[in-house]
Amino acid sequence: MGKGSQEEKQTREGDEGSENLLGGESSEKKIVSRTRSDGTPVPPDGGWGWVVVMAGFLCNMVLDGIGYSFGILLKPLMEHYGVGKGLMSLVGSILTGVILLTGPLASLLVNKLGARMTCIIGAIVSALAIFISTFSVNVYMLMGFYSVLGGIGLGFMYVPAVTAVGYWFEKRRSLVTGISTCGSGFGTIVFAPVVTNLEKALGWQWCNRIVASFCLACTVLGATMKPVPMPSKDEENSITEIKENIKKDKENEALIEESATAEKKEEESGYLTVIKNIPFLCVMLANLPAVMGLYIPYMFLPGITQQRGLTADEAALLISLIGFFNTGGRILSGAITDHPKIDALFLTTVTIFLGSLCPALMTLCHAFWSYAIVCIMFGLFLSAWPAVTSSCLVDMLGLSHLTSAFGILTCIRGLSAFLGPPVGGFVIDLTSPEKVEGEEEDTSNYVVAFYISATLLATASVGHLMAWFVTRASKRRATTEE
């Protein structure tokens, strides 16, 4: 064999990892086709993976259904504890924030214990916390059990529900992630009437006890989230074969040692390795304004529409339109992103920019039909962002860092979810004229909040665009060096 071909073979074998450095051509093909250089098995793109997708869908439906339906229990909880709307609303806000802020801890558990065990633990913790919260003697005890402990449990369910499907699919990763996250929209649709009827028939305590049983049922869903099986080749034979080839080729031995050292260093670095990745850092920072801008229209759309003559029912319908088309758009954007010529990060950049135009357009609307068109656009454009997150992270960092990176992003999104609506409300209060006593007309300056939302989303689009440019430059440089 010539020197050039020998070097080419060594480079190829070094990229595939120590498991693939075998002398026989047939045995090399067997391992290369089923494992990666980082030791993770190649996603089978189907099979049991579809069960994992369905489990993720149902877990998302339960945890987001609980969060989004809290408003239905707001009035009976206020009457039971004798507190105002602000304090009781904080119970729901803390729940949502804790679910997202738990992301890094949940991803750490997934890396240590696996998605299956993490989801089961989360289901048990959330079920117990929500059940015990029904016996709370005051609103602060309710916050401790329902919002904090319940949020931690639901957060442990959330990360596995979204990331587990990414390990089972490669060619259709964006599509299945979109399907899995669609559970959020269905949770809103299903839980709203269920919680409403349960509260009317049984009261809020028994309503939440039944909701706790839904969380407990998610232990069964978590049990289905098994890892992708490793290659079935006999381990002892593989080790023996590798040792024989090491003796025959000293250069291969050096490659194995270098690969093992790099792998050990990568494992030790953990989150530090992820954060040091420049494209990921750009995306992480861009998620701060993105989530802040996303939540503002949800919060203030009812106010501005009713101020312009629409009814409360029409305002609620507009929110439903956003949710419905956002749900369908996740599947559509996932299917589009799985096309080999579509870049997930570039698609995210474009759709967030288009979504940033919608809050500005909402300030120009007055009739219901005009609001409906813009709300449909808003739901569709911003559906791609959560649907293709996993694909973006894998493209930037590789499959082995998916869970860690997603955990960090989830935490950042949790912080932003706390900040967005309060910032918008604070600016509205500062720029609105003083309300005349006894006057019922709403003169709040809602328009300024929608401009803030548009600006924040546009800023997030620029951040994703920077990440795309850096990623492209890195790939071009790597290709040139090869």
N, C-alpha and C positions, 0 to 999 in steps of 0.2 A: 504494500500500500504506500502511495506517495506521501511526501511530507504535508502537502496542502490538504489532501483528503483526510490524513490522520488528525491534523489540527481541527478540521471542520467537524470530525466525529467527536473529538474531545469537547469542543464548545457545545455541541448539541447535547452531549451526555451531561455536561456540567449544568446546563439549563434545566434539564429534567430532574436533577437531584440524585442523591446517592442511591436511591432505590432502583434507579434505572441504569446504573453502571454495570451492566451484565455483559458477559462475553458473547453468549449466543444471540443471534439476531431475533429468533422467534420469541425467546423469553423477554427480550428487551421490549418488543412490541406489545406483549401482554401487559407489562407494567405501565409503559408510557401511555397506553390507551385508557388507563383507569386511575392513575394518580398524577398529582401535580408536583412541581419542584418543592412546594412548601409542605408536602406530605398529605394534603387534603385529597380525598377522592374526587374524581371528575363527576359533576352532577349528571344523573341519568336522564334528566329531562322527561320525567313521567313516572309511571309506576306508583309506588307508595307516596310519591311527592304530591299527587293530587289529593290524597287524604290529608296531608299536611296543609295544603292550600285551604281546604274546607275547614280544618280545625282553626287555622289563623283567621279565616273569615268570621267564624262563629265567636271566637274570642274577642275580636274587634267589635262585633255587634253587641256583645254583653257589656264590655267595659265602657265603650263610648255611649251606648244606650243609657247606662247608669248616669254618666256625666251630663249628657244633654237633656235628660228628663228630670233633673233635679228641680228645675223651675216649677214643675207641676206640683211639687211638694212644698214649695216656698210658703204659700199662704197657710196651709194647715200647721206647718212647723212654727211659723210666726205666732199663730194663735195658741199653740200648745205651750211654747216657752215664753210668750209675752215679750218678744223683742221686735225691733224694727226691721225694715227691709234690708238696710245696709249691713247689719251684723249677720243676718241670716243668709244674705247673698254671699257673704264671705265664706260660708261653709262650702258652697258649691265651687267657688273660685279656688279655694285651697285644695279641694279634691282634684280639680283639673291640673293645677300647677304641680302638685306632688306626683301625680301620675307621670308627668313628663320629666320632672327633676330627678326622679328615681332612675332615669335612663342609664347613667354610668354604672351605678350599683347593679342594676339588672343585667347589663352587658357583661359585667365582671362575673356574675353568677353563671351566666350562659357559658362563658369561656371556661369556667372551672367545673360546673356541674352538668352543663348541657342544656339545650332548650327545653327538653322534656321535663326535667326535674325543676327547673326554674319556674316554668309555667304552672306546674302542680303546686309548688310552694306558694306562688302568688294567688292561685285560686283558693287555697285553704286560708291564707292570711286575710284576704279580702272578704271571704264568706264569714269568718269569725268576727272580723272587725265590724262589718255592717250589721250583723246579727246583734252583737253586744251593744252597738250604738242605739238600738231601739229602746234600751233601758236607761238611756242617759238622763240624769237628773237636771242638767242645765245645758245651755248651748255650747259651753266650753268643753264639756265632756263629749258632746256630740262631735265637735270639731276634732277632738283627739282621736276618737275611734273611727268615725265615718270618714272624715277628711284626710287625716294624716295616715293612720294605719291602713284604712281602706284604700287610700291612694297609693301607698307603697305596694300593697298586694296587687292592685290593678296594674301598676307600673311593671311589676315582675311578669305579669301576663302579656303586657303590650309589646315589649322588646322581642320575646320569642315568637309572638304571633306574626310580627312583620319580617323578622330576619330569617326564621327557620326555612321559609320557602326558598330563599335565595341560595341555599346549599343544595337543594334538590333540582334546581333548574338553571340552565345557562343560556340556551338559545331563546327561551321564552321567559326569562327572569322578570322583565318589566311587566309582561302581561299577567303573570301569576301574582306578582306583588300588587298590581292594580286590583286584581280580583280579591285578594286577601284584605286590602285596605278598604274595599267597598263595604266591608262589614260595618264600618263606622256609619255610613249613610243609612244602611238598613237598620242599624241599631236605633237611630233617631226615629225612623218610620215605625218600627215595631214597638219599641219601648214606650213611646208617648201614649198611645191608646191603652196599652197594658197597664202602665203605672196609673193612668187616670182612672180606669175602671177598678183596679185593686184598691186605690185610696178611697174611692167613693163607697165601695162595698165593705171594706174591712178596716179602714183607717190607715194612717201612714205607718204605724208600727208594724202591723202585719204585712203591709205592702212591702216594706223594706226587708222583712224576714223572708218573704218569698223571693225577693230580688237576691238576697244572700244565698238562697238555694240555687239560683242560676249561676252564681259565681262558683259554688261548690261543684256544680255539674261540669265546669270547665276543667276539673281535674282529669276527666275522661278525655277531653280534647287535648290537654297537655300530654297525656300518655301516648298519643299518636305521633308526637313530634320527635320521633327517633332520628338519630343521625344517619347520614348516608353510609351504607356499609362499605368497609374497606375491601380492597381486592382479596379474593379468596385464596390466592396463591399461598402455598405452605411457607410459613415464615422462616422455619429452620432451613429449608432448602434455599430460600432467597439469601439468607445470611451466609450460608456455605458458599454459594455461587459468587457472592460479592467478594468474599475473602480470597477465593481462587483467582478472581480477576485482579484483585489488588496485588497479589504476588506476581502476576504476569505483567502488569503495567503500573510502574511506580508513579507515573504522571497522573493516572486516574486516582491513585491513593491520595495525592495532594489535593485533587479536586474534591474528593469526598470530605477530607478534613476541613477544607475551606468552606464547603457547603454547610457542614455541621456547625462550624464556628459561627457562620453568618446566621444560621437558623436559631442557635442558642442566644445570640445577641438580640435577635428580633423578638424572641419570646420574653426576654428580660425587660426590654424597653417598654412593651405594652402600649399604654395610651400616649407615651412620649413620642413613639415612632409615628403614630397617627397625626398628632398635633404638629410635628415637624414637617409634615408633607405640605408644601406650599399651596397646591391646588385645594387640598382639603381645608387648610386654614382660611383660604378665601371664601369657600363655601360656608364654613362654620360662621365666619363673621357676617356673611351675607344673610344668614338665617335670622339674625337678630332683627334687622329692619323688616325682613319678609314676613315673619309671624306677627310683629307689631302692626304692620300694614294690613294683614289679612283679617285680623279680628275686629278692626275698627268699623268696617261697613256692617258686619253682623250686629254690632252693638247699637249703632246709631241710624241704621236704615229705617227702622220703625218710626223714629222720631221725625226725620226729615220728610218721610212720605206722608205722615199724618199732618205735619205742618203744612203740606201742600195740597191737602184735601182728600187724601186717600183714607179709607177706613182701616181699623185695626185688623180686620180679617184680610184685607188686601195686602197689608204690610206683612202679615204672617205668611201669606201665600208667596210673596216675593222671596222670603227666607227659604221656604220650601223649594222654590224653583232653583235657587242656588245649590241647595243640598242635593236635589235630584239630578241635576245636570253635572254636578261635580262627581257624583257617584258613577254615572255612566261614562263620564269623560276619563275616569281613571282606567277603565278597561280599554277604552279606545286609545288613549295615549300610551298605555303599556304595550298594546299590540303594535302600534306604530314604531315605538322605540326598539322593539325586538328585530326590526329590519336591519340587516348588517350595514346599510349605508346611513342609518340615522344615529347620530351621536346623542346620548342621553343628556349630557351636560349642556350641549348647545340647545337642545329642545327645551330644557328647563329655563335657560336664559331667555329664549324668545317668548315662551308662554308667560313667564313672570312679567316681562316687559309689556306684553299685550294685556295682561291682567291689571297692570298698573294704570292703564288708560281708563278702565271701567269706573273706579271711584270718582275720577274727574268728570266722566260722562254723566254719572248719577246726579251731579250738581246741576246739570242742564235739563234734566227730565222733570216733567210735571204730571203727565198722564200715566195711567197704570200700564198701558201697552208699552210705552217707552221705557219705563222702569223694568218691565218684564224682559225686554230684549237685552238690556244691559246686564241684568242679573243672570240671565242665561249665559251670556258671554263671560261674565265673571266666574261663574261656576265651572264652565268648560276650560277656560284658559288656565286657571289655577289648579285644575285636577291633575295635570302632568307632574307638578312639583312633588307631591307625596308618592305618586305612583312609580316614578322612576328613580327615587332616591337610592334604593339598593343598587341599581345598575350603575348610577353615577359613582357610588362609593367603591364598587368592585373595579370599575374602570380606573379609578385613581389609585387605589390602595391594594387591590387584590382581594380574593375571596376570604383569605385568612384573617383580614382585618375588618371584615364587614360588621361584625357584632360590636366591636369596640368603637368604631367610627359612628355607627348608628346610635349607640348609647350617648356619646358626646353631643351629637346633633339634637337628640331628644331633650337633653338637659338644657341646651341653648334655647330650644323652642319653648321649653317650660318657663324660663326666665322672661322671654319675650311676651308670652301669653299674659303674664302678670302686668307687664308694662304698657302694652298697646292701648287698650281701652281707657285706663286711667289718664294717660298722657293726652289722648283725644278729649276726654271729658274736662280735664283741667284747662286746656286751651279754649274749649267752648265756653266755659264759665268766664274766663278772662276777657273774651272778645264779645260776649253777649251783653246787650243792654240790661240794666237793672229792671227786674220784674216789678210792675206796679201792683201794690197790694190789692187783692180782690179781683184782679184781672186773670182770666183763665187762658188767654191766648198764649201759645208757646212761641216765644221770640228768640229761642236759643239759636246761636250761630252754628248750626250743624255743618254748614258748607265747609268751614275751615278744617273740620276733622277729616272730611273726605279728601281734601287737598293734601293733608298730612299723610293719609293712607296711600295716595297715588305717589307721593314723593318717596315714601319708605319703600314701596314695592319697586319703584324705578331704581333706587339705590341698590336694592338686593339684586336686581337684574345685572347691574354693572359689576357687582361682586362675582356673580356666577360667570359673567363674560371674561373677567380677569382669570378666573380659574380655568376656563376653557382654553384661553390663549397659552397659559403656562403649561397645561397638559399637552397641548399640540406641540409646543416647542420642545418639551421633554421627549415626546415620542419621535419627533423629527431628528433630534440629536442622537437618540439611541439607534435609530435606523442608519444614520450616517456613520456612526462608529462601527456598526456591524459590517 
